[in-house]
């Protein structure tokens, strides 16, 4: 047994977008390390995760009341909420001149507004506990851009600034808020954009200094670190886990 095996024993975690990819990896990793987990996702596939100490919740995070329902489920099942991981996200590859208002707003609703709503409701129950953590999944696209990702880049830039501002508001209550600046990860996020999303991400990962995309488990490890007491001095930080993409020359 290593010192990490029960790192989250007694902790209750809420993970959005837990049906696949990074969110699923985070939910499983934290559960394996002792946490009780609420795994929230719009897709019914999240129900496959159900087991003692891991409760799935099928919900659309963009709808009014979804955040309240998710936090309420944590309280109902486990009596508290210690860690929130705002992972759910979507991407749109479309030139700005071809983008509809609906396109734009959908990306912002999932990537930013839902994170705001979940963080707001989580903070309400975390403040009296005096020791909690919120981790947001951002992207190197918060700082870098290329054609067709205007909506996504704007949403991740907003999520970074939400992270930093909220971190200053709640640190006096013992809540640490940080983010992961994720790079290309082999997930299904591009499946609605290209025929084979995981392969496209794997190919794009070849352009990074490390010459590959990440696996979801690798990002989950960074999330677990930020959520743990091992990161006790990190407040409003964005930890770049992008294979060196963010340090490349433009």
Number of C-alpha atoms within 10 A of each C-alpha: 5 6 7 13 14 15 19 23 15 13 19 26 29 29 27 30 28 31 26 19 21 28 28 23 20 30 29 19 19 27 25 17 17 18 23 26 29 29 29 30 24 17 15 13 13 20 18 10 17 14 11 9 16 22 21 25 24 19 19 18 25 20 13 11 13 18 25 14 16 25 23 18 19 22 14 10 15 18 10 20 25 26 28 27 29 26 26 26 22 17 22 20 16 18 12 14 7 9 15 11 8 9 15 18 14 18 21 24 18 22 29 26 20 23 27 19 19 25 24 15 16 26 24 11 17 24 17 11 15 15 15 28 29 27 27 27 26 30 27 24 21 20 13 12 14 8 9 16 17 19 23 25 23 19 28 25 20 18 25 25 15 20 27 18 13 22 22 14 12 19 18 11 15 17 24 30 31 29 29 24 24 24 24 26 24 23 20 18 19 19 14 13 14 12 10 12 17 19 17 19 21 19 15 17 22 14 15 18 14 13 15 19 24 21 16 19 18 14 25 22 15 20 26 23 14 27 27 17 16 11 14 13 10 16 21 21 19 24 19 20 21 24 20 15 22 21 12 8 5 7
